[in-house]
Amino acid sequence: MKNTFALILLLFLSCIAMTTAQAQNGEYVIRDAKIVTVTGATIPRGSVLIRDGKIVAFGDKVAIPGSAKVIEGRGLSVYPGLIDSGTYLGLSEVGSVQETRDTTELGDFNSNARAIVAVNIHSELIPVARANGVTTVITSPRGRLVSGQAALINLDGWTWQEMAVKPAAAMVMEYPRLSGGGGRFGGFQQGQGADNQRQQAQRQIESLKKKLEEAQAYAQAKEARAKDPGIPARATDLVLEALIPVIKGELPVLMTANSAAEIRGAIEIADKFKLRLIINGADEAEKVASLLKEKSIPVIIGPVTEVPNREDDGYDRNYSQAGELQKAGVRFAFQTNDAAYVRNLPFQAGTAAAFGLAKEEALKSVTIYPAQIFGVDKLIGSIEVGKVANLIVTDGDPLEFRTNVKHMFINGKPVDLSSRHTRLYDKFNSRPQ
């Protein structure tokens, strides 16, 4: 009986391995389409050859193997898949239902918390995001001084291991809020309330610095013991252990800082501890643009389509920020900062393009720029030979509302573009009259 069970299990695993191998070894050609490479010249009419999950050839003279499955692209355009630089997709399903949210851990310091292992791969929001051309996202924990490790994931796969592009893409931190602002249209606190808030923020800043100092000492102690085993070992501290790559500059810090003062404070901490800093939120980034450019610090901005945070801001405050940062020479990428509305990513960039941002820069800010910021530009973000075949085939500019995504490839595999939205549409469109 045991031998029979073992044989069945072996056959089952073999079938899985064969299926996986077949999926990975697929060969496809998108033929006679406009190819927008992003980093190179646009090819008015050409083909893209995909094999084993990679782009192996593209251009107007690609030899099409007889074994390849052909997708007719006449009248269509091929773009790299879009990348959302800030979401909590897979960590939250229904924002108003606490039981479906897994974004925040207890305590101020959760550097050992990993978003990747908490991603719900069966989230209904993932296919909705894909339907509008988003193939890859940063999904992050949030809400603490050190919230944990953000993950860069593709939006297709049966396990989080299959989805992971970079399981630990950045350490998520939040710079304590310095202003007395009461939030969107909330006015400002004054007097004792504002003083208390500033004092609390200062205590949190000192607490964050102290934790980074402890991480430095912890890393130095480990290095000393590695050189001299006679030195007594320190007790393992999971929080400090996870901060070692941050202190060594191996893992960037994605730090939320919005006001100009907060951004300067975040830069001061990064300089002191030699952190690789990425500013998230960056509401007033243009006010410190020269400093950001000088130190080559990228920023993640958005959602562009939200109303301004302060009631005395112009209506187009968020729309025009990207154009101002471009003129100042600051590198940036867009985020939706959401789970349910990741599908709106292309409209963040498209709206910015209508308010001063160069159209080519708008496309780069949701493709190659986020890939560069998170250190995966050799894998994704543009159409180049050897890169992972994360591609979308559209009937127009993906940053425009009227455009439809006709085909999508993630890791070189065709992806089903149906979603809960399309299923509901089909259901009610075919209801009895």
Buried (B, 14 or more C-beta within 10 A) or exposed (E): EEEEEEEEEEEEEEEEEEEEEEEEEBBBBBBBBBBBBBBEEEBEEBBBBBBEBBBBBBBEEBEEEEEBEBBEBEEBBBBBBBBBBBBBBBBBBEEEEEEBBBBBBEEBBBBBBBBBEBBBBEBBBBBBBBBBBBBBBBBBBBBBBBBBBBBBBBBBBEEBEBBBBBBBBBBBBBBBBBBBBEEEEEEEBEEEEBEEBBEEBEEBBEBBBEBBEBBBEBBEBBEEBEEEEEEEEEEEEEBBBBBBBBBBEEBBBBBBBBBBBBBBBBBEBBEEBEBBBBBBBBBBBBBBBEBBBEEEBBBBBBBBBEEBBBEEEEEEBBBBBBBBBBEBEBBBBBBBBBBBBBBBBBBBBBBBBBBBBBBEBBBBBBBBBBBBBBBBBEBBBBBBEEBBBBBBBBEBBBBEEEBBBBBBBBBBBBBEBEBEEBEEEEEEEEEEE
